[in-house]
């Protein structure tokens, strides 16, 4: 699972559970101590908080992504509540998404705003800014091996 959807059964993960990027190379774990940690092969990002009673990492119906303790008290949050247009009780649920991207970026997006379809999942309300750490992970960015380099002495017309 790479996305949490507000108002659904898949709106949270509990302490000890993880989300994975679609390609499986990046993992986001709500650790038993309550810290939220993003890891590929190494530690990349952390919420930087812990609690003795971790509960869930959850995307709320108002668009806020938060870490809550077992008593549902918030001990860390993105502060992305949509106070301008909060969801109405008669509206469909699932307007907000928390997604872990293949590049390692964590994103909270608003699917109710169709003016900016960044990353094909709505307007970005918050992001961890960890994508840049993965900029050269793409195979096309690797340098050409020396054995494939053109030998000028044997090139046509030399």
N, C-alpha and C positions, 0 to 999 in steps of 0.2 A: 504494500500500500504506500503510495507517495503523496496522497492528498487527504486532508481532513475537510469535511464539508459541514458547515454550520447547520444545526437543526436536524442532523441525521444520526444514525447509530455509529457512523464513522466520523464523529466530530471531535474525538479525543483519543489519546493514548495514555495508558497508565504507567506508573513507575515501573521500570524494567522492560518496557516495550519500545519498539523502534518503528520508524518510517524509513523507507528506502527510496532513492531516486529511481525513476523508471528503468534505467539501465543497470541498477543494482550496485553502482560503484561508490555511492555516498550513503551514509546512514546517519539518521538523527535519532538519538536515544534519550529518553527521560530516565536518567540514572536512578538507582535506588536511594541515593542521597538527595534527590530532587533537582539536580542540575540538568539542564538540557544541553546536550553536546552533539556537535556535528563532526563526523569523522569519515575520512576515506581510509587511507592506510595510516594516516596520522591525525592527531587532534587539530581541527581547523577553527572551530568556533565554539563558544560556550556562552550561555546566558550569564554565567558568573555568579550564580546564586545557589544556595543549598538550603534544605530544611530537614528537620528531623522526621517530619511526617509527610513526605511527598504523596501527591494524589494523582493528578492528571496534567497533561499538556492538552489544551482544549481550544477550539475555535468557537466562540460564542455566536449566537444569532445576530448580535449587533456588529460583528466584524472584528471584535477584539480577540487576539490570540493571547493566552495566558497560561502560566503554571499555577496550579492550585494545590493546596495541601489536602489532607484527607477530610478536613472539615469544610472544604470548598472555599477557603480563604485564599485570595490571590497573593502570591509572593513575588511574581514577576509578570510583566505584560508588555505588549507592543503599543498599547494605548491607541488602537485603531478603531475605537468605537465610532460608528456612523451616527453622530448626533444630529446631522442635518436631515437625514431621511432614515430613521430607524425602521426595521421591518414591522409591518402591521400584522396583527394576529390572523387576519384572513388571507395573507399572502403566502405563496409557496415558500418553503424553507430552502436553505442551501444557497443563499445569495453571496456568501463569503467563503473563500477557500484559503487554506494554508497548504502550501505545496513545497516539497523539496525537489529542486530541479536537478537535472543531470550534471550541471556545472557546479553544484554545491550551494547555490544560492537558495535561501529560504524566503518564500514570498507569501504575503497576505494580500489577496486580491478581492475586489468588489465586482461581482458579476452583474450588479444592477446598473452599472455605468457602462454603456456600450460605446462611449465616445473614444475610449482608449483600450483597444484589445491587445495590450502588451502581453507577450508570452501566450497568446491565444486563450487567456483565461481571465480577462477583465482588467480593470484599472488596478495598478499596483498601489497598495496603501502603505506597505512596509516591506522592507527587505533587509536581509542580514549583510548584504554587500560582500559576500564571500565568493561571488562568481569570478572576480578578477584573479583570485588565487589559482584558478583552474584554466586561465586563458590559453595556455599552450598545451593542454592535455589532448587537444584534437590531433589526430594522426596526420592531417594535412599540414600541420605547422612544423613537423619534424624536418630536420635537414636531410638532404639527399645523401645516402651512403656513398663513400668514396669510390667503391667498385662500380657504381652506376654513373659516375661523373664522366663527361666527354673528354677523351684524350685528344688534345688539339693536334698532335703529331699524326694521328691516324684519322682525323676528320676528313670528310670528302673535300677535295680541292686544296688539300695541304701539300 
